[in-house]
Amino acid sequence: MKAPDGNKLAILNALNQGGFISGQLLGEQLGISRAAVSKHIQSLQEMGLDIFKVSGKGYSLNNTVGLLDQNKIAQCYQALGSRGAQVEVHPIIDSTNSELMRRIAAKQTLDSGTVIVAEMQQAGRGRRGRVWQSPFGANLYYSYFWRLDDGLQAAMGMSIAVGLAVYDTLKALYQLDIELKWPNDIYLNKEKLAGVLVELDGQPQGPCQLVIGIGINLQMPESFSQQIDQAWTDLNQHCEQIDKNQLVAHLTYHLELRLAQYSQTGLHDMYQQWNLLNAFAGQCVELNTGHRSWRGICEGIDANGGIRIRQDGEVKSYYGGEISLRKAQL
């Protein structure tokens, strides 16, 4: 699927101004027929945009979060007192994480703080090969490149720091009290709001390159929500006003702060804060590696970011990105 261009993009920009606009007026402005306008509208709807038509009034875009604007992101980011990151905006991409990983594989020079955001992903990815639903303009699809000089082992607890950065952002902007699910999910009122996917390239002892992917549900269209296999929510259900560009700037800022903290002290000052936000604290949970599963009481994480599970009076820590944790069905 191509990014909106030409008349499609002109229609999208007109709808993004808010309110209703008639098909006849759109056609006159663009020099095309009303039938052609209708065809372009249908194509935009297939991308996931929630456009509706009211007889006698015309078309309206049901999108309160707006579209990404590189200049607005930069202005907001600089107002926070930060200067280091470089944000790229893409209309449509296969995956923001995949794009950065390709650049790493091609030996391109990347600066820490290179950020890619997109309006739509055609091949959005979650953990363990899952598909991340990525309709156009509805949610935040975000990836951040960071270089760590201490090797792969030092990156073991990275998703913990990233989860706290998402918490910092949503608390600062919207005063939301989210919960964190090990290793990389963000919950609000027991429903999934966001997810993290950290990918690494490097040697056990040498420099390590990380791509930190973050997806946040902002205004998920009902047609796409039917493809999600767990309880979910989006920011639009909890916030009166969402500015996507402001969100990108603040997320980048708070991510920088947490990564700087991680570089200096690892999880030493973070793991206990994470435990205060643990979505499954004291609950019976099930761990699954794909080959075996077992149950126990969730006791939070340890200082290295491993999940602590109590079984038969003994507490053990478990590590690894391929472990799945869920609330046990009793």
Backbone torsions as a table, in degrees:
resi	resn	phi	psi	omega
1	MET	NA	129.7	-179.8
2	LYS	-80.0	156.0	171.6
3	ALA	-68.1	149.2	177.1
4	PRO	-58.6	127.6	176.5
5	ASP	-141.3	175.2	177.4
6	GLY	53.5	-129.4	-177.8
7	ASN	-66.2	-34.3	178.6
8	LYS	-59.4	-47.0	-179.0
9	LEU	-66.0	-38.2	178.8
10	ALA	-63.7	-41.0	177.1
11	ILE	-64.3	-43.9	179.7
12	LEU	-61.4	-43.3	179.3
13	ASN	-64.5	-37.4	178.6
14	ALA	-66.7	-42.2	179.4
15	LEU	-67.6	-30.6	-177.2
16	ASN	-71.8	-9.5	177.6
17	GLN	-76.3	-12.1	179.0
18	GLY	96.0	160.7	179.1
19	GLY	73.8	-166.9	-178.5
20	PHE	-102.6	150.3	172.4
21	ILE	-142.0	134.4	-173.7
22	SER	-77.6	153.0	176.2
23	GLY	-62.8	-34.7	179.3
24	GLN	-64.5	-44.8	-179.8
25	LEU	-65.7	-40.7	176.8
26	LEU	-60.5	-43.1	179.7
27	GLY	-63.2	-41.9	179.6
28	GLU	-64.7	-40.9	-179.5
29	GLN	-65.5	-33.7	-174.9
30	LEU	-99.9	-9.7	-179.2
31	GLY	71.8	35.3	178.7
32	ILE	-130.6	168.4	-177.8
33	SER	-78.2	162.5	176.3
34	ARG	-64.6	-32.1	177.4
35	ALA	-64.3	-39.0	178.1
36	ALA	-67.0	-38.7	176.5
37	VAL	-60.3	-46.5	-179.5
38	SER	-59.4	-39.2	179.8
39	LYS	-66.2	-40.9	177.8
40	HIS	-66.0	-39.7	177.9
41	ILE	-60.4	-44.3	179.8
42	GLN	-61.5	-40.1	178.8
43	SER	-63.9	-40.8	177.8
44	LEU	-65.7	-37.2	178.2
45	GLN	-64.2	-35.9	179.6
46	GLU	-66.9	-23.6	176.1
47	MET	-76.2	-12.5	179.6
48	GLY	113.5	-1.4	178.8
49	LEU	-73.6	135.6	-178.1
50	ASP	-91.2	87.7	179.6
51	ILE	-110.9	127.9	179.1
52	PHE	-124.1	159.8	-176.1
53	LYS	-121.1	134.7	175.7
54	VAL	-120.8	125.5	-177.8
55	SER	-57.8	129.5	179.3
56	GLY	87.7	-11.0	-179.6
57	LYS	-118.5	-34.2	178.0
58	GLY	108.7	-148.2	-174.7
59	TYR	-102.6	149.3	175.8
60	SER	-142.8	141.6	178.0
61	LEU	-94.7	117.9	179.0
62	ASN	-87.2	75.5	-178.8
63	ASN	-144.2	105.5	-177.3
64	THR	-91.3	-4.3	-175.5
65	VAL	-94.6	-9.2	178.2
66	GLY	73.2	-177.9	179.8
67	LEU	-111.1	158.5	-178.3
68	LEU	-68.6	140.0	179.5
69	ASP	-138.7	114.1	-174.0
70	GLN	-59.8	-39.2	-179.4
71	ASN	-67.5	-40.9	179.8
72	LYS	-67.1	-37.6	176.9
73	ILE	-61.8	-46.0	-178.4
74	ALA	-62.6	-40.9	-179.9
75	GLN	-63.7	-45.0	-179.2
76	CYS	-67.8	-40.2	-179.7
77	TYR	-63.4	-43.9	179.5
78	GLN	-67.7	-32.5	178.3
79	ALA	-65.0	-23.4	177.7
80	LEU	-79.7	-5.4	178.8
81	GLY	92.4	13.1	-179.9
82	SER	-107.2	151.9	-178.5
83	ARG	-138.1	-12.2	-166.9
84	GLY	-76.0	-32.3	-172.2
85	ALA	-81.1	151.5	173.7
86	GLN	-123.0	116.4	-174.4
87	VAL	-102.7	127.4	173.9
88	GLU	-106.1	136.1	177.5
89	VAL	-110.4	126.1	177.6
90	HIS	-118.6	133.4	176.5
91	PRO	-63.3	-55.1	179.7
92	ILE	-135.9	138.8	-178.2
93	ILE	-147.5	159.1	176.5
94	ASP	-67.1	-50.0	178.6
95	SER	-162.8	133.2	179.5
96	THR	-63.6	-38.9	176.4
97	ASN	-63.9	-45.1	-178.0
98	SER	-60.8	-37.9	180.0
99	GLU	-62.4	-45.1	178.5
100	LEU	-68.4	-37.8	178.2
101	MET	-65.1	-34.9	176.5
102	ARG	-64.0	-41.1	-179.9
103	ARG	-65.9	-36.6	175.9
104	ILE	-64.0	-46.3	-178.9
105	ALA	-62.6	-31.9	-180.0
106	ALA	-84.1	5.4	178.3
107	LYS	63.1	26.7	175.9
108	GLN	-70.4	146.8	177.0
109	THR	-77.0	119.6	179.8
110	LEU	-121.6	136.9	176.0
111	ASP	-92.6	141.0	172.4
112	SER	-56.1	134.1	-176.8
113	GLY	99.1	6.4	171.9
114	THR	-73.5	122.3	-176.0
115	VAL	-119.8	136.1	172.6
116	ILE	-121.0	126.8	173.8
117	VAL	-124.4	152.6	-177.4
118	ALA	-140.7	154.8	174.5
119	GLU	-79.4	-26.8	-176.5
120	MET	-153.2	142.7	172.2
121	GLN	-115.4	133.8	177.3
122	GLN	-89.3	-17.0	179.8
123	ALA	-142.6	52.0	179.7
124	GLY	-62.8	140.2	-173.8
125	ARG	-124.1	139.8	170.0
126	GLY	-109.3	-166.6	177.8
127	ARG	-69.9	153.8	172.9
128	ARG	56.5	35.7	174.3
129	GLY	77.4	8.6	-178.7
130	ARG	-72.4	152.5	176.1
131	VAL	-83.1	135.4	174.8
132	TRP	-103.3	112.8	-177.2
133	GLN	-61.2	125.8	-168.5
134	SER	-136.7	58.2	179.9
135	PRO	-65.6	156.1	-174.7
136	PHE	-62.9	129.1	170.0
137	GLY	71.1	0.7	-170.0
138	ALA	-93.0	-32.1	-172.5
139	ASN	-134.1	-177.4	177.5
140	LEU	-105.9	123.9	176.5
141	TYR	-118.2	113.7	-162.9
142	TYR	-140.4	135.2	174.4
143	SER	-137.9	142.7	-174.3
144	TYR	-129.3	128.7	177.9
145	PHE	-94.4	135.6	179.6
146	TRP	-144.6	135.9	178.4
147	ARG	-102.4	129.5	179.4
148	LEU	-120.3	124.2	-173.3
149	ASP	-86.4	-1.0	-171.8
150	ASP	-99.5	6.8	175.9
151	GLY	92.3	168.4	-175.1
152	LEU	-61.4	-36.5	-177.7
153	GLN	-60.2	-35.1	-177.9
154	ALA	-70.6	-15.6	-178.0
155	ALA	-92.6	5.3	-171.4
156	MET	-58.4	-37.0	-177.0
157	GLY	-99.9	20.5	-172.7
158	MET	-60.5	-40.0	-177.0
159	SER	-63.8	-24.8	177.2
160	ILE	-67.0	-47.2	179.0
161	ALA	-63.7	-38.5	-179.3
162	VAL	-67.7	-41.8	177.3
163	GLY	-58.9	-39.5	178.0
164	LEU	-68.3	-33.2	176.7
165	ALA	-65.3	-38.2	176.0
166	VAL	-65.9	-42.2	176.0
167	TYR	-57.8	-48.8	180.0
168	ASP	-55.5	-43.8	-176.7
169	THR	-64.7	-50.1	-176.0
170	LEU	-70.9	-29.1	175.8
171	LYS	-70.5	-43.9	-178.0
172	ALA	-67.2	-41.0	-174.8
173	LEU	-84.9	-39.0	-169.1
174	TYR	-126.0	1.6	-179.4
175	GLN	55.6	36.3	179.2
176	LEU	-90.9	139.9	175.9
177	ASP	-103.1	93.1	-178.8
178	ILE	-89.0	168.5	174.4
179	GLU	-121.1	155.5	-177.7
180	LEU	-114.9	134.5	178.2
181	LYS	-113.3	125.4	-179.6
182	TRP	-63.5	138.7	-0.6
183	PRO	-94.5	-12.7	-168.9
184	ASN	-156.7	33.4	176.5
185	ASP	-112.7	150.5	178.6
186	ILE	-118.1	124.9	-177.0
187	TYR	-113.7	149.6	172.2
188	LEU	-136.8	119.9	-176.4
189	ASN	54.6	42.4	175.8
190	LYS	70.4	12.2	178.8
191	GLU	-120.7	147.0	-175.5
192	LYS	-74.3	126.1	179.3
193	LEU	-105.9	-35.4	-173.2
194	ALA	-154.4	164.4	177.6
195	GLY	-143.4	159.3	-178.4
196	VAL	-124.5	139.0	173.7
197	LEU	-133.7	108.1	179.7
198	VAL	-101.0	124.5	177.9
199	GLU	-118.4	145.1	-171.9
200	LEU	-127.6	150.7	173.8
201	ASP	-141.9	125.4	-179.8
202	GLY	159.2	-171.9	-178.8
203	GLN	-105.9	154.8	-179.5
204	PRO	-54.7	-35.4	-176.6
205	GLN	-110.4	-15.4	-174.7
206	GLY	-97.2	-168.9	179.2
207	PRO	-58.6	146.6	-176.2
208	CYS	-127.7	136.6	177.7
209	GLN	-110.5	129.7	-176.8
210	LEU	-118.7	141.0	170.5
211	VAL	-116.2	116.9	-176.1
212	ILE	-103.8	106.5	179.8
213	GLY	-97.3	135.6	179.4
214	ILE	-133.4	126.6	174.4
215	GLY	-118.5	127.8	179.9
216	ILE	-124.7	126.2	176.4
217	ASN	-71.9	123.8	180.0
218	LEU	-108.7	-54.7	-179.3
219	GLN	-150.4	75.8	-173.1
220	MET	-72.1	122.3	176.9
221	PRO	-63.8	143.9	-177.4
222	GLU	-58.8	-35.0	-177.7
223	SER	-64.1	-29.9	179.3
224	PHE	-88.1	-28.6	-176.2
225	SER	-63.8	-24.5	-178.7
226	GLN	-68.0	-15.0	-178.7
227	GLN	-93.9	1.5	-179.9
228	ILE	-94.6	129.5	-170.4
229	ASP	-97.1	23.3	177.2
230	GLN	-149.9	166.1	178.5
231	ALA	-64.3	132.0	-175.9
232	TRP	-139.4	165.2	174.0
233	THR	-146.5	172.0	174.2
234	ASP	-137.1	164.6	-176.2
235	LEU	-62.7	-31.0	-177.2
236	ASN	-60.4	-25.5	179.8
237	GLN	-79.9	-10.2	-173.7
238	HIS	-126.2	-10.6	-176.1
239	CYS	-128.1	142.2	-179.7
240	GLU	-75.3	-35.9	-176.5
241	GLN	-141.2	129.5	179.7
242	ILE	-124.4	126.2	174.2
243	ASP	-110.3	107.6	-174.6
244	LYS	-61.5	-36.3	-179.8
245	ASN	-68.1	-40.2	175.9
246	GLN	-63.5	-39.5	-179.9
247	LEU	-62.8	-44.0	178.2
248	VAL	-60.2	-45.2	-178.6
249	ALA	-62.7	-46.2	-178.4
250	HIS	-69.4	-37.7	178.3
251	LEU	-62.7	-42.6	178.5
252	THR	-62.8	-44.2	-179.9
253	TYR	-61.1	-49.2	-177.3
254	HIS	-71.2	-30.9	175.4
255	LEU	-64.9	-41.3	176.8
256	GLU	-59.2	-44.0	-179.1
257	LEU	-63.4	-43.7	-178.9
258	ARG	-69.7	-36.2	178.9
259	LEU	-68.8	-37.3	176.1
260	ALA	-63.7	-41.9	177.5
261	GLN	-63.4	-41.7	-179.4
262	TYR	-64.2	-38.9	179.0
263	SER	-62.8	-35.0	-174.9
264	GLN	-84.0	-43.7	-172.2
265	THR	-131.9	10.5	-178.0
266	GLY	60.4	-137.6	179.4
267	LEU	-94.0	9.0	-174.2
268	HIS	-52.7	-42.5	-178.0
269	ASP	-100.6	3.5	-173.7
270	MET	-113.2	-30.4	-170.1
271	TYR	-66.1	-32.3	179.1
272	GLN	-71.8	-34.6	175.2
273	GLN	-65.4	-41.2	177.0
274	TRP	-58.1	-41.5	-178.5
275	ASN	-62.9	-28.8	176.0
276	LEU	-69.4	-19.6	-177.9
277	LEU	-107.2	6.1	-174.8
278	ASN	-62.1	118.2	-176.6
279	ALA	-66.0	-25.6	-175.1
280	PHE	-113.7	23.5	-176.5
281	ALA	-55.6	124.6	176.8
282	GLY	71.7	7.1	-177.4
283	GLN	-98.6	156.6	174.9
284	CYS	-76.7	123.9	-175.9
285	VAL	-126.4	166.0	177.5
286	GLU	-122.0	127.4	174.5
287	LEU	-99.0	139.5	-177.9
288	ASN	-139.0	127.3	178.2
289	THR	-103.6	-1.0	-174.0
290	GLY	95.9	-27.7	178.8
291	HIS	-107.3	-30.0	177.8
292	ARG	-149.8	160.6	177.2
293	SER	-141.5	153.0	178.1
294	TRP	-153.7	162.3	-175.8
295	ARG	-115.6	158.3	175.8
296	GLY	-177.1	-178.6	179.0
297	ILE	-94.4	129.4	-178.6
298	CYS	-75.2	120.1	-179.0
299	GLU	-109.8	20.1	178.8
300	GLY	86.1	-157.5	-178.4
301	ILE	-115.0	160.7	175.8
302	ASP	-95.3	-175.9	-174.8
303	ALA	-68.5	-11.2	177.8
304	ASN	-102.9	1.1	178.7
305	GLY	92.0	4.4	177.8
306	GLY	-79.9	149.6	-179.5
307	ILE	-82.4	132.4	-177.4
308	ARG	-100.2	122.1	-178.0
309	ILE	-122.1	130.6	178.7
310	ARG	-98.5	122.3	178.0
311	GLN	-131.5	125.4	177.6
312	ASP	52.5	41.8	176.1
313	GLY	81.3	-3.3	-179.1
314	GLU	-112.8	136.0	-179.6
315	VAL	-105.2	126.3	177.5
316	LYS	-123.9	151.1	176.3
317	SER	-102.7	141.3	179.3
318	TYR	-124.9	143.4	-177.1
319	TYR	-128.9	167.0	173.3
320	GLY	118.6	134.5	-177.1
321	GLY	-72.0	-15.0	-177.0
322	GLU	-96.0	6.9	176.6
323	ILE	-86.3	131.5	177.2
324	SER	-102.7	136.5	178.6
325	LEU	-121.8	130.5	176.7
326	ARG	-147.0	160.5	176.8
327	LYS	-67.6	132.0	-177.8
328	ALA	-71.8	141.0	174.3
329	GLN	-85.6	111.3	-176.9
330	LEU	-89.6	NA	NA
